Amino acid sequence: MNDNELELGVQPLDALMEERGLKNHDLVAASKEGLTHKQVQKGRRGRRLTRHIQDKIVNAFSSATGAACTPDQLFNYR
């Protein structure tokens, strides 16, 4: 894979976090699965993440907001 295939642009996760006033640390603190600040930042900026890390972010976002969401709502690739 070249760099163009790894960089997918800003993801919907970023806008949803901004709307709710969430910072990367809020998701890390809400995670029960060992999510890191670096993983959240990569997810927001559109660096291609594994399905496992995407699921961690989805679970943390759901815990932080109290609203159930799916990976398709947070990421425009899967």
C-alpha positions in Angstrom: 0.0 0.0 0.0 1.2 3.5 -0.7 0.5 6.6 1.4 -2.5 7.6 -0.7 -4.3 4.3 0.2 -3.6 4.9 3.9 -4.8 8.5 4.1 -8.5 8.8 3.6 -9.2 12.4 4.7 -11.0 13.7 7.7 -13.7 11.3 8.9 -17.2 11.8 10.1 -15.9 10.9 13.6 -14.1 14.3 13.7 -17.3 16.3 13.0 -19.4 14.3 15.5 -16.8 14.8 18.2 -16.6 18.6 17.5 -20.5 18.9 17.6 -20.5 17.3 21.0 -17.5 19.1 22.4 -15.5 15.9 22.8 -11.7 15.8 22.9 -9.6 12.7 22.2 -9.0 12.2 25.9 -12.8 11.9 26.4 -12.9 8.8 24.2 -9.7 7.4 25.8 -11.2 7.9 29.3 -14.5 6.3 28.2 -12.8 3.2 26.6 -12.7 0.0 28.5 -10.6 -1.6 25.8 -7.2 0.2 26.0 -7.8 2.9 23.4 -4.9 5.4 23.0 -4.9 9.1 22.1 -2.8 8.3 19.0 -5.4 5.8 17.8 -8.2 8.3 18.2 -6.2 11.0 16.4 -5.5 8.7 13.5 -9.2 7.8 13.3 -10.2 11.5 13.2 -7.7 12.4 10.5 -8.5 9.5 8.3 -5.5 7.2 8.6 -6.7 3.7 7.7 -7.3 1.8 10.9 -7.9 -1.9 11.4 -11.4 -3.1 12.0 -10.5 -3.9 15.6 -9.3 -0.3 16.3 -12.4 1.1 14.6 -14.6 -1.0 16.9 -12.7 0.3 19.9 -13.4 3.8 18.8 -17.1 3.1 18.1 -17.5 1.6 21.6 -15.7 4.4 23.3 -17.7 7.0 21.4 -20.9 5.2 22.3 -19.9 5.2 26.0 -18.8 8.8 26.0 -22.1 10.1 24.4 -24.6 7.5 25.7 -25.8 7.0 22.1 -25.4 3.8 20.2 -23.6 4.3 16.8 -22.2 2.1 14.1 -18.8 2.1 12.3 -20.6 3.4 9.2 -21.6 6.6 11.1 -18.1 7.3 12.2 -15.9 6.2 9.3 -16.5 6.6 5.5 -14.5 3.4 4.8 -14.7 -0.1 6.3 
